Amino acid sequence: MKLRDCKRIYFLGIGGIGMSALARYFNDIGVKVQGYDLVNSALTQQLEIEGISINYTDDISEIPDDIDLVVMTPAIPEDNNQLSYLRTQNIPVKKRAEVLGMLSRERKTIAIAGTHGKTTTSCLLAHMLTQAGLGVSAFLGGVLVEEKTNYIKGSSDIVVLEADEYDRSFLHLSPQILVIISMDADHLDIYGEVEQMYLAYRQLTEKILEGGTLILGPNVYELMSAEWISDLNEKGITVRRIHIEFDYESVVVKDHRFQFDFKTNSQKSLVSVDSNLPGLHNVINTTLALEVGNNLDVSLSDLTKPLTSFKGIQRRFETVFDKRRILVDDYAHHPEEVSYAVKTIKQLYPNDKVLGIFQPHLYSRTNDFYRGFAYELSGLDGVLLMPIYPAREKPMDGVESELIYNLMTIDDKELVNEASLIDAIKIRSDYKVIMTIGAADLEKYHTDIIEVIN
C-alpha cells in the first residue's frame, strides 16, 4: 500500500508520544485522522484542539467508516475490542514502527538509536538542523518545551526520528545515517538476554543504506565484533566513533551551563560549545548531534549557534519551578539514566540537599534492575519511592518497590503512595531541590508539589 493514497487513518493508542507525532504528520498533510486511547491526557486534548477526533471507550461503535489504514501501538493489548474487530475487516492494520519505516524509505532518514539519550539527541539535532536552514521533518519521542510539539514539519526530504528498540521496532527503518548512543541492557522482557539485544542492533546496522554512515557513542564500538564491523565496511558504511573520529574536550560548568570544545579529526577543527543542557551525558548527546550535522556538511558555526536557544524537552531534566526551592523533572527509568540524573543534579547544586521522588516503570524492568536502581538512588540525600507504574504489564509476584527500598543505603528513605506523597514532602522542608524521576506520570503531582515548596 502507498501512504499517499490514504484518505482516513485510525490510530489505536493515539495518545502515545510516538503515535501522536505520526498522527500530527498525517493530519498536517490533509489526511482525516481519528483515534482511540484509554486515557484522556493533556496530549490527547491538544490533538483534539488540532482537529483530531478521539474516543476513549473501547467500543467498536466508536470506529468510523471508510478507514484506509489502522495504525496501532504495541502497547495495545491483544484483547482490545476495537483491535479485534478491525482485524476481521478488510483494512490494513500496521504497527507504528511499520508506518514510520515506510516513511523512512521515502526520505533521507537520520535515525537515533540507543538505550539512553534518543529523545534528547533527536530533539536537539532537529532543532539545530532546522535553525541551520535544512528544513528537516522530525518525529520525536518528547515534547519540545518551546514549540510544544513532538512533530516538526520540514520542507526538505531529510527526516530525523528515533529508532526504538522495544519490540525490535527499529528493524522497520532504512536510515542513511544511524546513530547508536549506547547499548546497555534493557527490555529484557522482549529480548530475554542482552546478546539477543546486541543481535537486534546488528540487524539494525544492516538496514543502513549502502554508502551511509554509522555514528557510535562511547563504548558501543567495543561491543561490536570484528566480523560485524568488517561486514559494514564491505557494504561501504562509514563508521565513526566518539573519542576517535570526533570528541569533546575541556568540559566545565559555568552559571549552571555546560561548556566544552567539540573537535573532529577529519577536519582538524575545534569549536567552543555553550549548551543549555545539563550533565555530561548531554555533552555526549550534543557531540553526537554535532557529528551528524558535520556529516551533512553543515558548518560547525551554524550548528553551534542554535544550542543556546534550545529550551529543552519536557520531562528531560526540565526545571519546572525555580524560586526559593527548586523542582526538576526527569524521565530516567533505567539505572544508567538515573545515574546521569543524580550525578547531574548534585553537580549543579553541590551545596544543597536533594530529595528524589522515584516511580519505577514496569514490573519486568524493576525485576531486572532493582539492584541498580537502589545503588544509583542512594546517591541522593533522600528518596521517596512510589509504587511501580505498570504501563502495559500485569503485576509480577514478589516484584514491588520494596525490592529497591530494602537495598538503598541512605538513611532518609520512605515508601509512599499517591495519598501520602505530599505530606512526606511537607515534613522535609530542609530539602532545597526536589526531583521527580521516572517514565510514568509523576508530572501530575507537580502542581501540588509547587504549592508546598513555593
C-alpha positions as CSV (number, residue, x, y, z in Angstrom):
1,M,0.0,0.0,0.0
2,K,1.0,3.6,-0.5
3,L,0.6,6.0,2.3
4,R,0.0,8.9,0.0
5,D,-3.3,7.2,-1.1
6,C,-4.8,7.1,2.4
7,K,-7.7,9.4,3.0
8,R,-8.7,8.3,6.5
9,I,-6.4,6.8,9.1
10,Y,-7.4,5.4,12.5
11,F,-4.9,5.3,15.4
12,L,-5.2,2.8,18.2
13,G,-3.4,4.3,21.2
14,I,-3.2,7.8,19.6
15,G,-2.1,9.4,22.9
16,G,1.3,7.8,22.9
17,I,4.3,10.0,22.3
18,G,5.3,8.3,19.1
19,M,1.8,7.7,17.9
20,S,0.8,11.3,18.4
21,A,3.7,12.5,16.3
22,L,2.6,10.3,13.4
23,A,-1.0,11.4,13.8
24,R,0.1,15.1,13.7
25,Y,2.1,14.4,10.5
26,F,-0.9,12.8,8.7
27,N,-3.3,15.5,10.0
28,D,-0.9,18.1,8.7
29,I,-0.8,16.7,5.2
30,G,-4.6,16.7,4.9
31,V,-5.4,13.1,5.9
32,K,-8.6,12.6,8.0
33,V,-7.2,11.4,11.3
34,Q,-9.2,9.8,14.1
35,G,-8.2,7.6,17.0
36,Y,-8.8,5.8,20.3
37,D,-6.9,6.0,23.6
38,L,-7.6,4.6,27.0
39,V,-6.5,7.9,28.8
40,N,-7.8,11.4,28.2
41,S,-4.5,13.2,28.7
42,A,-3.1,16.7,28.1
43,L,-1.6,15.4,24.9
44,T,-4.8,13.9,23.5
45,Q,-6.6,17.1,24.5
46,Q,-4.1,19.1,22.4
47,L,-4.6,16.7,19.5
48,E,-8.3,17.4,19.7
49,I,-7.7,21.1,19.6
50,E,-5.7,20.5,16.4
51,G,-8.7,18.9,14.8
52,I,-8.3,15.2,15.5
53,S,-11.3,13.3,16.8
54,I,-10.5,10.9,19.7
55,N,-12.7,8.4,21.6
56,Y,-11.9,7.0,25.0
57,T,-14.2,3.9,25.1
58,D,-13.1,0.5,23.8
59,D,-16.3,0.1,21.8
60,I,-16.5,-0.9,18.2
61,S,-19.4,1.6,17.7
62,E,-16.8,4.4,18.0
63,I,-14.9,3.2,15.0
64,P,-15.5,5.5,11.9
65,D,-16.4,4.2,8.5
66,D,-14.2,4.2,5.3
67,I,-10.9,3.7,7.1
68,D,-7.9,3.1,4.7
69,L,-5.4,2.2,7.3
70,V,-5.2,1.4,11.1
71,V,-2.0,2.3,13.0
72,M,-1.5,0.7,16.3
73,T,0.9,0.9,19.2
74,P,2.5,-2.3,20.6
75,A,1.1,-1.2,23.9
76,I,-2.5,-2.0,22.8
77,P,-3.5,-5.3,24.4
78,E,-4.5,-8.2,22.1
79,D,-7.9,-8.4,23.8
80,N,-8.7,-4.8,22.9
81,N,-12.2,-4.9,21.4
82,Q,-11.5,-2.3,18.7
83,L,-8.3,-4.1,17.6
84,S,-10.0,-7.5,17.5
85,Y,-12.8,-6.1,15.3
86,L,-10.6,-4.2,13.0
87,R,-8.5,-7.3,12.3
88,T,-11.6,-9.0,10.9
89,Q,-12.2,-6.2,8.4
90,N,-10.5,-5.8,5.1
91,I,-8.4,-3.0,6.4
92,P,-4.6,-2.9,6.7
93,V,-3.5,-2.9,10.4
94,K,0.1,-1.8,10.9
95,K,2.2,-1.1,13.9
96,R,3.5,2.5,14.3
97,A,7.1,1.3,13.5
98,E,6.0,-0.2,10.2
99,V,4.4,3.1,9.1
100,L,7.5,5.0,10.3
101,G,9.6,2.5,8.3
102,M,7.5,3.2,5.2
103,L,8.1,6.9,5.6
104,S,11.8,6.4,6.2
105,R,12.2,4.7,2.9
106,E,10.7,7.8,1.1
107,R,13.1,10.2,2.8
108,K,16.8,10.8,3.7
109,T,16.5,9.4,7.2
110,I,18.6,10.1,10.2
111,A,17.8,7.6,12.9
112,I,18.8,7.9,16.6
113,A,19.1,4.6,18.5
114,G,20.3,3.5,21.9
115,T,19.2,2.7,25.4
116,H,19.5,6.2,26.6
117,G,19.5,9.7,25.1
118,K,17.4,9.1,21.9
119,T,14.9,11.7,22.6
120,T,17.3,14.4,23.7
121,T,19.7,13.8,20.8
122,S,16.9,13.7,18.2
123,C,15.2,16.8,19.5
124,L,18.4,18.7,19.7
125,L,19.5,17.6,16.3
126,A,16.2,18.5,14.8
127,H,16.4,22.0,16.4
128,M,20.0,22.5,15.2
129,L,19.3,21.5,11.6
130,T,16.1,23.5,11.4
131,Q,17.8,26.6,12.7
132,A,20.7,25.9,10.2
133,G,18.2,26.1,7.3
134,L,18.0,22.5,6.3
135,G,14.2,22.3,6.6
136,V,14.1,18.9,8.3
137,S,11.0,17.0,9.4
138,A,11.1,15.2,12.7
139,F,9.1,12.6,14.6
140,L,10.2,13.0,18.2
141,G,9.8,11.0,21.4
142,G,9.4,14.0,23.6
143,V,7.6,17.4,23.5
144,L,9.8,20.4,22.8
145,V,9.4,23.0,25.6
146,E,9.3,26.0,23.3
147,E,7.5,24.5,20.3
148,K,5.1,22.4,22.5
149,T,5.1,19.6,19.9
150,N,6.7,16.3,19.1
151,Y,6.5,16.8,15.3
152,I,8.3,19.2,13.1
153,K,7.1,19.8,9.6
154,G,10.0,20.4,7.2
155,S,10.4,21.5,3.6
156,S,13.3,19.1,2.6
157,D,13.5,15.3,2.2
158,I,15.5,15.0,5.4
159,V,13.8,13.4,8.4
160,V,15.0,12.9,12.0
161,L,13.4,10.1,14.0
162,E,14.0,7.9,17.0
163,A,14.9,4.2,16.4
164,D,13.0,2.4,19.2
165,E,14.5,-0.9,20.3
166,Y,11.3,-2.0,22.1
167,D,9.6,-4.9,20.2
168,R,12.5,-4.7,17.7
169,S,10.6,-1.8,16.2
170,F,13.7,-0.1,14.7
171,L,14.2,-3.0,12.3
172,H,11.5,-1.5,10.0
173,L,13.7,1.6,9.3
174,S,16.0,2.2,6.4
175,P,18.3,5.1,7.6
176,Q,21.1,6.8,5.6
177,I,22.7,8.0,8.9
178,L,22.3,5.9,12.0
179,V,23.4,7.0,15.5
180,I,23.8,4.4,18.3
181,I,24.3,6.2,21.5
182,S,24.6,3.2,23.9
183,M,23.7,-0.5,24.1
184,D,23.0,-1.0,27.8
185,A,20.8,-3.9,28.6
186,D,17.1,-3.0,28.6
187,H,13.7,-4.5,27.5
188,L,14.9,-8.0,28.6
189,D,11.2,-8.9,28.7
190,I,11.4,-8.7,24.9
191,Y,15.0,-9.9,24.3
192,G,15.5,-12.4,27.1
193,E,19.3,-12.0,27.1
194,V,21.4,-9.0,26.3
195,E,23.1,-10.9,23.5
196,Q,19.8,-11.0,21.7
197,M,19.5,-7.3,22.0
198,Y,23.0,-6.8,20.5
199,L,21.9,-9.0,17.6
200,A,18.9,-6.7,17.0
201,Y,21.3,-3.7,16.9
202,R,23.4,-5.6,14.4
203,Q,20.4,-6.2,12.3
204,L,19.6,-2.5,12.5
205,T,23.0,-1.5,11.2
206,E,22.4,-3.9,8.3
207,K,19.4,-1.7,7.4
208,I,21.7,1.4,6.8
209,L,21.6,2.2,3.1
210,E,24.7,1.5,1.0
211,G,27.2,4.3,1.4
212,G,25.6,5.5,4.6
213,T,27.1,6.4,7.9
214,L,27.1,4.8,11.4
215,I,27.9,7.1,14.3
216,L,28.7,5.5,17.6
217,G,28.6,6.8,21.2
218,P,31.2,5.9,23.9
219,N,31.8,2.1,24.4
220,V,29.5,1.0,21.6
221,Y,32.3,0.1,19.2
222,E,33.8,-2.2,21.9
223,L,30.5,-4.2,22.0
224,M,30.6,-4.9,18.3
225,S,32.5,-7.9,16.9
226,A,35.3,-7.6,14.3
227,E,33.1,-9.5,11.9
228,W,30.2,-7.0,12.4
229,I,32.5,-4.0,11.6
230,S,34.0,-5.8,8.6
231,D,30.6,-6.6,7.2
232,L,29.6,-2.9,7.4
233,N,32.9,-1.8,5.8
234,E,32.3,-4.2,2.9
235,K,28.9,-2.6,2.4
236,G,30.5,0.8,2.1
237,I,29.2,2.0,5.5
238,T,31.4,4.7,7.1
239,V,31.8,4.0,10.9
240,R,32.6,7.0,13.1
241,R,33.0,6.8,16.8
242,I,33.3,9.2,19.7
243,H,36.8,9.7,21.2
244,I,38.4,8.5,17.9
245,E,36.9,10.3,14.9
246,F,35.3,13.1,16.9
247,D,35.4,14.1,20.6
248,Y,34.5,16.6,23.3
249,E,37.1,18.3,25.4
250,S,37.6,20.8,28.3
251,V,34.2,20.3,29.9
252,V,33.3,23.0,32.5
253,V,30.2,24.1,34.4
254,K,29.6,27.9,34.4
255,D,26.4,29.6,35.6
256,H,24.6,26.2,35.5
257,R,25.6,25.8,31.9
258,F,27.9,23.1,30.4
259,Q,30.7,24.4,28.2
260,F,33.0,22.3,26.1
261,D,35.1,22.1,23.0
262,F,34.0,19.9,20.0
263,K,36.7,18.6,17.7
264,T,36.7,16.4,14.7
265,N,39.9,14.7,13.5
266,S,38.8,14.6,9.8
267,Q,38.7,18.4,9.6
268,K,41.3,19.1,12.3
269,S,38.8,21.7,13.5
270,L,37.7,22.7,17.0
271,V,34.7,24.8,18.1
272,S,33.6,26.1,21.5
273,V,30.2,24.9,22.6
274,D,27.9,26.6,25.1
275,S,24.9,24.4,25.9
276,N,21.7,24.8,28.0
277,L,21.5,21.1,28.6
278,P,23.0,20.0,31.9
279,G,25.1,16.8,32.5
280,L,28.0,15.0,31.0
281,H,25.5,12.7,29.2
282,N,24.1,15.7,27.4
283,V,27.6,16.8,26.4
284,I,27.8,13.3,24.8
285,N,24.4,13.7,23.2
286,T,25.3,17.2,21.9
287,T,28.6,15.9,20.5
288,L,26.8,13.1,18.6
289,A,24.3,15.6,17.2
290,L,27.1,17.9,16.1
291,E,28.8,15.0,14.3
292,V,25.6,14.2,12.4
293,G,25.5,17.8,11.2
294,N,29.1,17.7,10.3
295,N,28.4,14.7,8.1
296,L,25.7,16.7,6.4
297,D,28.3,19.3,5.6
298,V,26.7,22.0,7.8
299,S,29.3,24.4,9.1
300,L,30.1,24.0,12.8
301,S,29.3,27.6,13.5
302,D,25.8,27.1,12.0
303,L,25.4,24.0,14.2
304,T,26.5,25.5,17.5
305,K,24.6,28.8,17.3
306,P,21.2,27.2,17.9
307,L,22.4,25.4,21.1
308,T,22.0,28.5,23.3
309,S,18.4,29.0,22.0
310,F,17.4,25.4,22.7
311,K,14.8,25.4,25.5
312,G,14.9,21.6,26.0
313,I,12.4,18.8,26.1
314,Q,9.6,18.3,28.6
315,R,10.5,15.7,31.2
316,R,14.2,15.6,30.2
317,F,15.9,17.2,33.2
318,E,13.3,20.0,32.9
319,T,13.3,22.7,35.6
320,V,9.7,23.0,36.4
321,F,9.9,25.5,39.2
322,D,12.9,27.7,40.4
323,K,12.3,30.1,43.2
324,R,13.0,29.7,46.9
325,R,13.1,26.0,46.3
326,I,13.6,24.1,43.0
327,L,11.6,21.3,41.2
328,V,13.3,19.4,38.5
329,D,11.6,16.6,36.4
330,D,13.4,13.8,34.6
331,Y,12.2,10.8,32.6
332,A,15.0,8.5,33.8
333,H,13.7,4.9,34.1
334,H,16.9,2.8,33.7
335,P,19.7,2.6,36.3
336,E,22.2,4.2,33.9
337,E,19.8,7.1,33.2
338,V,19.1,7.5,37.0
339,S,22.9,7.7,37.5
340,Y,23.1,10.5,34.9
341,A,20.2,12.4,36.6
342,V,21.6,12.0,40.1
343,K,25.2,13.0,39.2
344,T,23.9,16.0,37.2
345,I,21.6,17.3,39.9
346,K,24.4,17.0,42.6
347,Q,26.8,18.7,40.2
348,L,24.5,21.6,39.6
349,Y,23.5,22.0,43.3
350,P,26.5,20.7,45.2
351,N,25.7,22.6,48.5
352,D,22.0,21.8,48.6
353,K,20.1,18.7,49.9
354,V,18.3,16.9,47.0
355,L,15.1,14.8,47.5
356,G,14.3,12.3,44.8
357,I,10.8,11.0,44.1
358,F,11.1,7.9,42.1
359,Q,8.4,5.7,40.5
360,P,9.7,2.5,38.9
361,H,8.4,1.9,35.4
362,L,7.3,-1.7,34.5
363,Y,7.4,-4.8,36.8
364,S,9.8,-6.5,34.4
365,R,12.3,-3.7,34.4
366,T,12.1,-3.4,38.2
367,N,12.7,-7.1,38.5
368,D,15.7,-6.9,36.1
369,F,17.4,-3.8,37.6
370,Y,16.2,-3.2,41.2
371,R,19.8,-3.5,42.5
372,G,21.0,-0.9,40.1
373,F,18.1,1.5,41.0
374,A,18.9,1.1,44.7
375,Y,22.6,1.8,44.2
376,E,22.1,4.9,42.0
377,L,19.2,6.4,44.1
378,S,21.4,6.1,47.1
379,G,23.5,9.0,45.7
380,L,20.7,11.4,46.7
381,D,20.2,12.8,50.2
382,G,16.6,11.4,50.4
383,V,14.3,9.3,48.3
384,L,10.5,8.9,48.3
385,L,9.6,5.6,46.5
386,M,6.3,5.3,44.7
387,P,4.5,2.1,43.7
388,I,5.5,0.6,40.4
389,Y,3.8,2.1,37.3
390,P,2.6,-1.0,35.4
391,A,2.0,0.7,32.0
392,R,1.4,-2.3,29.6
393,E,2.2,-5.0,32.1
394,K,0.3,-7.1,34.7
395,P,1.8,-7.5,38.2
396,M,4.6,-10.0,38.9
397,D,4.6,-12.0,42.1
398,G,7.1,-10.6,44.6
399,V,8.0,-7.5,42.4
400,E,7.3,-4.3,44.3
401,S,9.1,-1.0,45.1
402,E,10.2,-2.7,48.3
403,L,12.9,-4.5,46.3
404,I,14.6,-1.2,45.7
405,Y,13.8,0.3,49.1
406,N,15.4,-2.6,51.0
407,L,18.8,-2.3,49.2
408,M,19.1,1.5,49.4
409,T,21.9,2.7,51.7
410,I,20.7,6.2,52.7
411,D,19.0,7.0,56.0
412,D,16.2,9.1,54.6
413,K,14.1,6.8,52.5
414,E,10.3,6.2,52.6
415,L,7.7,4.2,50.7
416,V,4.9,6.5,49.7
417,N,1.8,6.4,47.5
418,E,-0.5,9.0,45.9
419,A,-2.2,9.8,49.2
420,S,0.9,10.2,51.3
421,L,3.3,11.8,48.8
422,I,2.6,15.5,49.5
423,D,2.7,15.1,53.3
424,A,6.0,13.3,53.0
425,I,7.4,16.3,51.1
426,K,6.0,18.8,53.6
427,I,7.9,17.3,56.5
428,R,11.1,17.5,54.6
429,S,11.3,21.3,54.4
430,D,15.1,21.3,54.6
431,Y,15.5,20.0,51.1
432,K,16.2,22.8,48.6
433,V,15.9,20.7,45.5
434,I,13.1,18.2,44.7
435,M,13.5,15.9,41.7
436,T,10.8,13.7,40.2
437,I,12.3,10.7,38.4
438,G,10.6,8.1,36.2
439,A,8.8,7.4,32.9
440,A,5.4,7.3,34.5
441,D,3.1,10.2,35.2
442,L,4.7,11.9,38.1
443,E,4.2,15.3,36.5
444,K,0.6,15.1,37.6
445,Y,1.8,15.9,41.1
446,H,3.8,19.0,40.2
447,T,1.1,21.5,40.9
448,D,0.7,20.1,44.5
449,I,4.4,19.9,45.0
450,I,4.9,23.5,43.9
451,E,2.3,24.7,46.4
452,V,4.4,23.0,49.1
453,I,7.8,24.4,48.1
454,N,6.7,27.9,46.9
